[in-house]
Amino acid sequence: MIGKWRGPQGSSTRLGAIGQVAFWRSGWAVLGWTLLGALVRFWNLGGKPPSSIEVASIGFGLGNGFDHLPLDRLVSLAELLEPLRVQPTVGLDETIARLAAQSTHPPLFFGLMHGWLRALTPAGGLVDLATARSLSALLGCLAIPAGFWLAQWLAGHLVPPQDGAATPQPTDRPVSALWMAHGVAALLALSPYGVAMAQEARHYTLAILWAIGTWAATFGAVHRLQQGRSPGWGLGIAWVLGNGLSLATHYFCLLGIAAQGLAIGWLAWSQGRSQGWSILRGRPWRVMGVIALAQIALAAAWLPAMAGASESELTAWIREDLSPAEWFLPPLRLLAWLATMVVLLPVEQQPLPVILGSAIALLAVLGLLLRMIGPIWRSGLARPAPLWWAISIGIVGPLVLMLLSIYSDRGDLSVAPRYQFVHFPLVVLGVGLALGQRSADRAPLSIGRWQGSGRSAMVAILVVSLLGSLAVANNWGFLKSRQVDRLWDQIEGRSTHTPLLVSHIETYAEIRGTVAIAYEWQRRQAPPTHQRPAQSPNSPKFAPQFLMLQEASDRADAQAPLAQVIQQQARPFDLWTVDLSPALDLEAYGCKRAKERRRPTGYRLRHYQCTKAAS
């Protein structure tokens, strides 16, 4: 039943009529948080341009792959977009086989994407970007009630006694627990980072759902072991299955599994030290040992696939070497991503006054946040409260493991915000619980000359979270390093004839990047909507052409693919090289480089105007 709350034994029987109404309303309130979260996740869902990794999700989800696209010859727009069309003859088995051959990711999400896209796109049709993103957005919405229910259970065991009493007061504890649960639900709904992950056609929101479930099992095991009870075989089986599904979604979930192991290990050390090491030979810990062995065996089964992914050319972009001047950057980046899980304002590629104003406001809000949750965390960790420690380990553990990976030259995992999904649910859980507990306390909150209540401060933080989520939804936050919409703004604004785009190809990643460029052009030709405004009236009305040039084919002789294509093209035309400094002397082929001021797009663009025949 919606709104039914089960706190510590006997607590619900002590509630008065007002408390019963509050708990009944809590179900409708979490429904409200879920609807609000859905609103910001589905807002402008198809408006932001596609990225190459989203193109990969669509292509692999359809089972099409990218290995059949021709290289070193002219490619039409229709050919490039073929991997993004539904092929009714391609089944789930082909989808998984092609994913294993061309990608570094496990299959679960792509299997779900296969069914989702086939159900919502007609046979032979080009997949709409909003349709592809909607699966991730929906999964992101489901995380809100899941997090609320986990927070309800946790809050019932985390609220400390009030006013120095040996036991909690009859009404204070459930009311505080309710505030804590809603603090978590509100942050899950409005987190700018959560919205950013939900608005990508990727597998991160599914991994976040598994993380909530498996950490619920971890907290359940910690609580039972603390009480001297066995975790139970049912919980153990669900826990192992949940972690198996998480690894079948993303290999980085291994960091979360390791953090869960650290939390159980810390409890074993704590109990052995305080109660005697013989306690670890009792039945509860023997059952826990069997569950732990099953978790280790599960992770070991995936290790060969993980090793192949880490050695793949597709992950070569993750830097493994840092210069001494860059050693301090990873911790700063990780702290920045942590902050965006709660609040964000536009600070990327904005006018300087906007950047300064946003930065000052963010620092003020983060200061307020730390002032609110700091005492709660210190109090929780100072008491014998294993659940607070387990949450803390869930936040800090993956970060420490990432830093160990970075400084041991295994790859800089701080460069991309998406890799922080491993500890995102724990950060929101910990911050939301602390915010809610402070808001339930009616004691005044003082910061310098400012005085107010914890509830008003919580509202202020949530408002900034909402503004950050809307900024993300409108593409003012979490900007991609390669902005294909700005690339086309530049090409369409400066081309006077048919554009020919020549891209440099080393791996499948560059092929998918070229497909993303073609996909964005196709999207821009669709009728204008509130998400996609009309393009410039001066934009070329003819379809561009593409040449994907392999590195070995970038030669300076007359038989080189680029030379052959240029000579066969009808003059005049505009030639654009994408991330390529061609070895061919283009001026000898009648193509003169245009001297133009380039806008930042994330691509290395060169514009040549080919007007006369080769000399």
Secondary structure, DSSP 4 states (H G I P E B T S, - for coil): -TT----STTTGGG--HHHHHHHHHHHHHHHHHHHHHHHHHHTTTTTSPP-HHHHHHHHHHHT--STTS--SSEE-HHHHHGGGB--TT--HHHHHHHHHHH-SS-SHHHHHHHHHHHHHS-TTPBPPHHHHHHHHHHHHHHHHHHHHHHHHHHHHHHPPPSTT-SS--TTHHHHHHHHHHHHHHHHHHH-HHHHHHHTSSSSHHHHHHHHHHHHHHHHHHHHHHHTT----HHHHHHHHHHHHHHHTT-TTHHHHHHHHHHHHHHHHHHHHHHH-GGGGGSHHHHHHHHHHHHHHHHHHHHHHHHHHHHTSGGGTTS-----GGGTTHHHHHHHHHHHHTT-----SS--HHHHHHHHHHHHHHHHHHHHHHHHHHHHHHHSS-HHHHHHHHHHHHHHHHHHHHHHTTS--TTS-GGGGGGTHHHHHHHHHHHHHHHHH--SEEEETTEEEEHHHHHHHHHHHHHHHHHHHHTTSSS--SS-HHHHHHHHHHH-SS-EEEEEEESSHHHHHHHHHHHHHHHHHTSPP-SSSPPPPTTS--SPPEEEEEEGGG--SSTTSHHHHHHHHSPSSEEEEEES---SS-GGGGTEEEP--PPPP-SS-EEEEEE-S---
